[in-house]
Every structure is written in C-alpha cells, then in structure tokens.
C-alpha cells in the first residue's frame, strides 16, 4: 500500500466556515475559550459547584444565615409540612457594566405555602419614584449630598410569627442528620411573608431611633433635632438613601445601622435601581443611560439610525386597521415594559409609551413600528435625564393639560400633569380618561399624597 504522508489534503466544503485552534499558542487558545464560553449565571447547584467563585458565594450566604441565627436544626413535628429550598445565582453589575460581585441566594419554595396556615399578611410598601425624585430635588436645592446604604441579606432580619420548617440546603446537609429539617426563627428569601417581616423590623428600628414616619409615604422617615438639624431617609426594600444638613447625624445614623444590621456603606448615591446619579457643585443629575443601552441591545436596535422625535407629528394609532398584520404579542409586551421603566427619568417618553401600551392585547405591525421609532429616538438621546440645580426658590409648581377626545377609537381624552420642585420635575402622570375631569379630579387624587409629602419635607426644613 502506498504511504499517505506526501498526500495533498483539502478541507471539505462543509468545513470551510469553521475555524479550529490548531496552530494557536496556549494563551491564544485560552482567550478563544473565554470568547465562546457562556457568561450566563448557573441554573443548578451542580453547575455552580464546579466554579470556585460560586462556591465562595454559597459559603458566604450560609455564613450570613448562621451569623444571623436564622434557623435551628430539629426533627419535623408530626403533621407539620416541610418547605423545599433551592439555590439562585446572580451576577451583579455596577453602573459601568463591570462585574460587582457574584451572589448566591438560598430561596425557600414559597409557592407551596397556604394563606391562613403558613402566612397571613404579605403587603409591604416600597418607595415611589415621586418620593426619591423629591428628595433629590430638595437636596440639590439646599446643596446637600445624598448617600446610600445597602442592607446585606435584609430579608434574613425579619422576625417570623409562624412555625416554618424547611429542608437542609443542597451541599450543606449535616452528616448523619440528613433526615432533619431547619425550623426558621427569622425569615428567609422566598417565603410569602418575608417582605412584610423585614419592613416591620426596619420600621420598629426607625421608631426606636426617634424618626417620624410620613403619614402618606410609609417608606419616608424624618428625624429632626435642635437648631434645625434634619435627617431624611427613604427605604426601598434593602436599599436606603439619606440626606440632611448635619454631618454628625449622618455619622451617628450609619454607626447605629451597622450595629443593628449588616450594612454596606456605598458612599454618595451613584447608582440606584438602575438609575445613574451624578452629584456635583451645580446640583444633581439623574439618567438611565446604561439601562437605555441594554434596551437597545435587547431588541437589536443598537445600530439603528437615530431620529429627532419619538413619534411622527400628527400620527394617530388605532386598534382596527383593514389590512393590519399581527405581530408577536409577547415580544411587543416586553418592549412596552422595558420602555415604561425608562419613564422614571424621561418625561419626553411618557406620552408615546403610554400610547403604544394601549395595544398590547392585539398589536399590529404599525404598533410595533411605532415602538421601534421610540427606540431609534432613544438611540440619539440616551444621555438625557433630569437635572436639579442648586439654589432657586424651591417652589412647587404644577402643570396640566388634556387632548380633548383625542383617541380615534373611543373618543376619550388623554390627560396628564407634572409637578416641578425648584428647577426639575419630580412627579408626573398621564392616562386616558372619559373627559378632561382627570386634571381636576383624578389628577388631584393621584397627586394628593405627593403634595402632602413634599410640603412636609419643605416644612421640616424651613
């Protein structure tokens, strides 16, 4: 038989689009592997256990639970029901998009709980964006700095009144006692009553420290001392922002919080709930540039051509069109939901996003194109936001308007209002109503709590 050593070899046609690592150095091959390795978070415990960073994250979570004395190992009482647990893994990013930390969370399978047996009350308040923007506007007006704290494993601090038993977490079973369960002394993520238990705990702490809770915004706490000293705190689950006019009160508040809870001092407020915050000598500016980029990438519009306005002037959308082509309703709803969160800092999007949200039941190609135009407008205006300038008279001013019978389908009006505190907008709303009475009736109902809260803040500081 003849030898194949000198034989000319040709790559098959079906392999011409493929590239192998043959001829690459070890370093180049490692870079190639990193490029094609999935950056998604692990879904199962077995997948996460293979990585050292996720094992360390799980050890940290178990350590926090044990340090907080959340549970005790015991036998399952007769007739009692055990609740399963699972691991949830999430990579946290900062405002620049860099990896901040890898978080492993032990979560109870609360969907198996029954109301009236395993839990009772579940409601808990969270801070509204109206409140957060008002605090920022007031701080900018007075030249104050706004700071941020994060409570580590906040839900583990809540006290439980019900008897709850859970399985031992996977990978951390006690040798020889695998049949036993944990009885929870404090709350655990995933349980139905956890948010309320945590709010009750933090509310009791603020009352003990002499804070006064706002009667119309239950996540706003104000503490005043002699000589006009003031401390304002707003709570959004486990994230706190605070401001005021006395450095000593700041220091005492942080020390007190760290004694009561395991805290992270994040310094000046820079990134809060997906909103970027810039504080300087001129005032405070907020925007959602990072989130806007993520929305464009999510819907494949990052390379689209920008336009000057979010909707064609005079454009009227309707539900029924003669030759309308229906589009994927799920994708359309995702688009509307993504754009709705952008209205936390973008008043210019409020009308058009509210307009396209009316057609989520049966969207057509025309509605989708209107949504894509908003994305194209967003492409050229990603860095827009709201600025609150230092100084000024700090007066509260409201504007309202309505396009009387402007809807082409039911001839209803679209009415809206906006409140300005100092130099920037802090509260706004827009909705379709039967008539323009929304300006005087509905608008008054929706905004009454905001007016009371903002007046209370100004009065405390006056």
Residue, then its C-alpha position, 0 to 999 in steps of 0.5 A: x500500500x502506498x504511504x499517505x504522508x506526501x498526500x495533498x489534503x483539502x478541507x471539505x466544503x462543509x468545513x470551510x466556515x469553521x475555524x479550529x485552534x490548531x496552530x494557536x499558542x496556549x494563551x491564544x487558545x485560552x482567550x478563544x475559550x473565554x470568547x465562546x464560553x457562556x457568561x450566563x449565571x448557573x441554573x443548578x447547584x451542580x453547575x455552580x459547584x464546579x466554579x470556585x467563585x460560586x462556591x465562595x458565594x454559597x459559603x458566604x450566604x450560609x455564613x450570613x444565615x448562621x451569623x444571623x441565627x436564622x434557623x435551628x436544626x430539629x426533627x419535623x413535628x408530626x403533621x407539620x409540612x416541610x418547605x423545599x429550598x433551592x439555590x439562585x445565582x446572580x451576577x451583579x453589575x455596577x453602573x459601568x457594566x463591570x462585574x460587582x460581585x457574584x451572589x448566591x441566594x438560598x430561596x425557600x419554595x414559597x409557592x407551596x405555602x397556604x394563606x391562613x396556615x403558613x402566612x397571613x399578611x404579605x403587603x409591604x410598601x416600597x418607595x415611589x419614584x415621586x418620593x426619591x425624585x423629591x428628595x433629590x430635588x430638595x437636596x440639590x436645592x439646599x446643596x446637600x449630598x445624598x448617600x446610600x446604604x445597602x442592607x446585606x441579606x435584609x430579608x434574613x432580619x425579619x422576625x417570623x410569627x409562624x412555625x416554618x420548617x424547611x429542608x437542609x440546603x443542597x451541599x450543606x446537609x449535616x452528616x448523619x442528620x440528613x433526615x432533619x429539617x431547619x425550623x426558621x426563627x427569622x425569615x428567609x428569601x422566598x417565603x410569602x411573608x418575608x417582605x412584610x417581616x423585614x419592613x416591620x423590623x426596619x420600621x420598629x428600628x426607625x421608631x426606636x431611633x426617634x424618626x417620624x414616619x410620613x403619614x402618606x409615604x410609609x417608606x419616608x422617615x424624618x428625624x429632626x433635632x435642635x437648631x434645625x438639624x434634619x435627617x431624611x431617609x427613604x427605604x426601598x426594600x434593602x436599599x436606603x438613601x439619606x440626606x440632611x444638613x448635619x454631618x454628625x447625624x449622618x455619622x451617628x445614623x450609619x454607626x447605629x445601622x451597622x450595629x443593628x444590621x449588616x450594612x454596606x456603606x456605598x458612599x454618595x448615591x451613584x447608582x440606584x435601581x438602575x438609575x445613574x446619579x451624578x452629584x456635583x457643585x451645580x446640583x444633581x443629575x439623574x439618567x438611565x443611560x446604561x439601562x437605555x443601552x441594554x434596551x437597545x441591545x435587547x431588541x437589536x436596535x443598537x445600530x439603528x439610525x437615530x431620529x429627532x422625535x419619538x413619534x411622527x407629528x400628527x400620527x394617530x394609532x388605532x386598534x382596527x386597521x383593514x389590512x393590519x398584520x399581527x405581530x408577536x404579542x409577547x415580544x411587543x409586551x416586553x418592549x412596552x415594559x422595558x420602555x415604561x421603566x425608562x419613564x422614571x427619568x424621561x418625561x419626553x417618553x411618557x406620552x408615546x409609551x403610554x400610547x403604544x401600551x394601549x395595544x398590547x392585547x392585539x398589536x399590529x405591525x404599525x404598533x410595533x413600528x411605532x415602538x421601534x421609532x421610540x427606540x431609534x429616538x432613544x438611540x440619539x438621546x440616551x444621555x438625557x435625564x433630569x437635572x436639579x440645580x442648586x439654589x432657586x426658590x424651591x417652589x412647587x409648581x404644577x402643570x396640566x393639560x388634556x387632548x380633548x377626545x383625542x383617541x380615534x377609537x373611543x373618543x376619550x381624552x388623554x390627560x396628564x400633569x407634572x409637578x416641578x420642585x425648584x428647577x426639575x420635575x419630580x412627579x408626573x402622570x398621564x392616562x386616558x380618561x372619559x373627559x378632561x375631569x382627570x386634571x381636576x379630579x383624578x389628577x388631584x387624587x393621584x397627586x394628593x399624597x405627593x403634595x402632602x409629602x413634599x410640603x412636609x419635607x419643605x416644612x421640616x426644613x424651613 
